[in-house]
Structures are given as structure tokens and as C-alpha cells.
Amino acid sequence: MLFNIGNEKKIHDIPIVRIRPCRVQSRRYFSSREMKELAQSIKFNGILQPLTVRKLSIGEYELVAGERRLRAAAMCGKSKVPCLILNCSDRQADQFSLIENLQKSDMNFFDEAEGFNRLMKSYNMSCFDISRRIGKRQSSVAEKIRMLTFTDEERDTIIRYRLTERHAKALLKIKEPLLRKSVLGKIIAQGLNVTQTERYIETVLSGKNQEKPKNQKTTLVIKDIKILENTIYKAVDSIRSTGIDAVSGRNETDAFIEYTVRIPKNKTDDETKKSA
């Protein structure tokens, strides 16, 4: 065993106020709905699985595993929680907390990725080592770590709109940041499921769908400039038919074509006064 808990295997009821938060918290996201449900369950059924703590000093403990249960117990008004006390070092406690959380099926996939990455960097573990410790395939661990490619803003958006891990995997195929942001926005706006998302992204990557980032300027191309010119000239002729001597002009440069229409305002006023 990695951790020695000695002969003290009994469960202790420890006041919540005497338990410090875990120094290494691998969870960033706590669903408020799920926390309320857990608090309700604890209120009526109690805590079925003890928390794990380690002793810091007389009457003081540090949480090793059980952050959700601790928070939910406090939410429903519990003053004490059942705990198993471990005898372990700082390093062992950190590692145990990470692994214990990563073994849970309800952990957010971005939090999993952060946890795997921490095990690799802090404890020099390979994907193979991690897969052996937590009972997951090595390829699954490697895929999770790829999730760290997303920015914090992208991660928050994906979680907030409840997109799945498969949505995220499909988005990772898009390397260009602005394009990925644009595609993510469309997936959310249209409520695309996983299959629709995968098809849409394949279409974008194949070039069949000319998806452009939202802040990228688009250029208007006039296929037949003669149609526009005729419209302007007809408008000028209509003005002239009323007796106003309108004058049109056209100026073309490398960058643009400029059309002007001049109406002699003063002359029109004079003619109006004479007719009156």
C-alpha cells in the first residue's frame, strides 16, 4: 500500500470547523444542482462514505479526499462529518487526493485533464503509470491531457453550456483559435448534438463551409458593376425629370469606385421663389 494508516481504521466524527481544505484541489467545477442534490441526500441519509483527512496538530485536520461531501454537509447544516484519519506526508496526501478524485466517474473531464497533468509534472508519472493507478486505458489518459489545449474561456463556455467530452474532442480538430471560437459559438447557438457537431466540423475543415471567425472582416464583391451603375443613372434621370439639374460623376481608383450626385440647391431655391 502507498499509505500507512496504522492500526487506526475506525471512523471519527470530526467538527467541520476543524477541517482545513485540501491544499491540492483537482476539481474546479462544482455543479450547484448536483451539490444541492447531494446536500439533500446527506440531510436524510447521512454521509455513507467517510471523508479522508490527515492530522496536522491537536484538534486540527487537513482534508485529503471528500471535498463535495464536506461542502454538501455544511450546506445542509451538519456540524460534524465521519472521517478516516490517514498517517501520511504532504507529498503522499497530495498524490492520494489527486488519485482518489481521478478514480471518480463524476469528475469533469477538464478537471481530469488537469489532475493527470499534475501527476505527470509533480510526480514524474507517465500516461502508462497513471492508467495503471486509476484503472483507465493509457489512450484515454492521453486524450484527456489534450483537453488542456483549450483556453480557460473555451473550457468555461463548454462546461457552462453542458457540451460533452465528444463535443470537445471534435473541436480539437480545429487548430486556428478564431475559427474554433466561431465554430464553438455556432454549435451552442444551434444546439448541435455530437453527431451534428462532428459532421459540421468535418464540413468546415474540408472547405465546403466557408466558416469565418466573427471578428474577421468580409469583402463584398460586386459581380456585375454595370447593374449598379445603371441603377444610379436611372435615379439621376428621375431627379432630372422633375426639373432639377442634377449632375452625376464617377471616379475610379485601385481601391474603389466612387459615384457622386450633385444637386444645385441655391439655383433650385431661386427658381422656387420666382415661380411663387
Residue pairs with C-beta under 8 A, 6 or more apart in sequence:
2 92
2 95
2 96
3 86
3 87
3 88
3 92
3 96
4 87
4 88
5 84
5 85
5 86
5 87
6 87
8 85
8 87
9 84
11 50
11 82
11 83
11 84
12 82
12 83
12 84
12 85
13 80
13 81
13 82
13 83
14 53
14 61
14 80
14 81
14 82
14 83
15 79
15 80
16 70
16 73
16 74
16 78
16 79
16 80
16 81
17 79
18 59
18 60
18 61
19 51
19 53
19 61
19 62
19 63
19 70
19 81
19 83
20 56
20 60
20 61
20 62
20 63
21 62
21 63
21 67
22 62
22 63
22 64
22 65
22 67
22 97
23 62
23 90
23 93
23 94
24 94
24 97
24 98
24 118
25 67
25 97
26 97
26 98
26 101
26 102
26 107
26 111
26 114
26 115
26 118
27 67
27 68
27 101
27 107
27 108
27 111
28 108
28 110
28 111
28 114
29 108
29 110
29 111
29 159
30 68
30 71
34 106
35 68
35 71
35 72
35 75
36 75
38 68
38 69
38 72
39 72
39 73
39 75
39 76
40 76
41 72
42 69
42 72
42 73
42 76
42 78
43 76
43 77
47 69
47 73
47 78
47 81
47 82
49 66
49 69
50 66
50 81
50 82
50 83
50 84
51 63
51 64
51 65
51 66
51 69
51 70
51 81
51 82
51 83
51 84
52 63
52 64
52 65
52 66
52 83
52 84
52 86
52 96
52 100
53 61
53 62
53 63
53 64
53 83
53 84
53 85
53 86
54 61
54 62
54 64
54 85
54 86
54 87
54 88
54 93
55 61
55 85
55 87
56 62
61 83
61 85
62 93
63 70
63 97
64 86
64 88
64 93
64 96
64 97
64 100
65 96
65 97
65 100
65 101
66 81
66 83
67 101
69 81
70 81
73 81
86 93
86 96
88 96
94 122
95 119
95 123
98 115
98 118
98 119
99 119
99 133
99 134
101 107
101 111
101 115
102 112
102 115
102 116
102 119
102 130
102 134
103 134
103 135
107 115
108 159
109 144
109 147
109 165
109 168
110 147
110 150
110 155
110 158
110 159
112 144
112 147
113 144
113 145
113 146
113 147
113 148
114 148
116 127
116 130
116 141
116 144
116 145
117 145
117 148
119 125
119 129
119 130
119 133
120 126
120 127
120 130
120 145
125 133
127 138
127 141
127 142
127 145
128 138
130 136
130 141
131 137
131 138
131 140
131 141
143 169
146 172
147 155
147 165
147 168
147 172
149 172
150 158
150 168
150 171
150 172
151 177
154 171
154 180
154 181
154 184
157 184
157 188
158 167
158 168
158 171
158 184
161 188
163 187
163 188
164 194
166 194
166 197
166 198
167 187
167 194
167 197
170 194
170 197
170 198
170 201
171 180
171 183
171 184
171 187
171 197
171 201
173 201
173 205
174 180
174 183
174 201
174 204
174 205
176 213
178 213
178 214
178 215
178 216
179 204
179 211
179 212
179 213
181 213
181 214
182 211
182 212
182 213
182 214
183 200
183 201
183 204
183 211
185 214
186 192
186 200
186 211
187 197
187 200
190 196
192 200
200 209
203 209
204 211
212 218
222 228
225 257
229 250
229 259
232 248
232 259
232 261
233 248
235 261
236 246
236 248
236 261
239 246
239 261
239 263
240 246
243 271
244 263
244 264
244 268
245 264
245 267
246 261
246 262
246 263
247 261
247 262
248 259
248 260
248 261
248 262
249 259
249 260
249 261
249 262
250 257
250 258
250 259
250 260
251 257
251 258
251 260
252 258
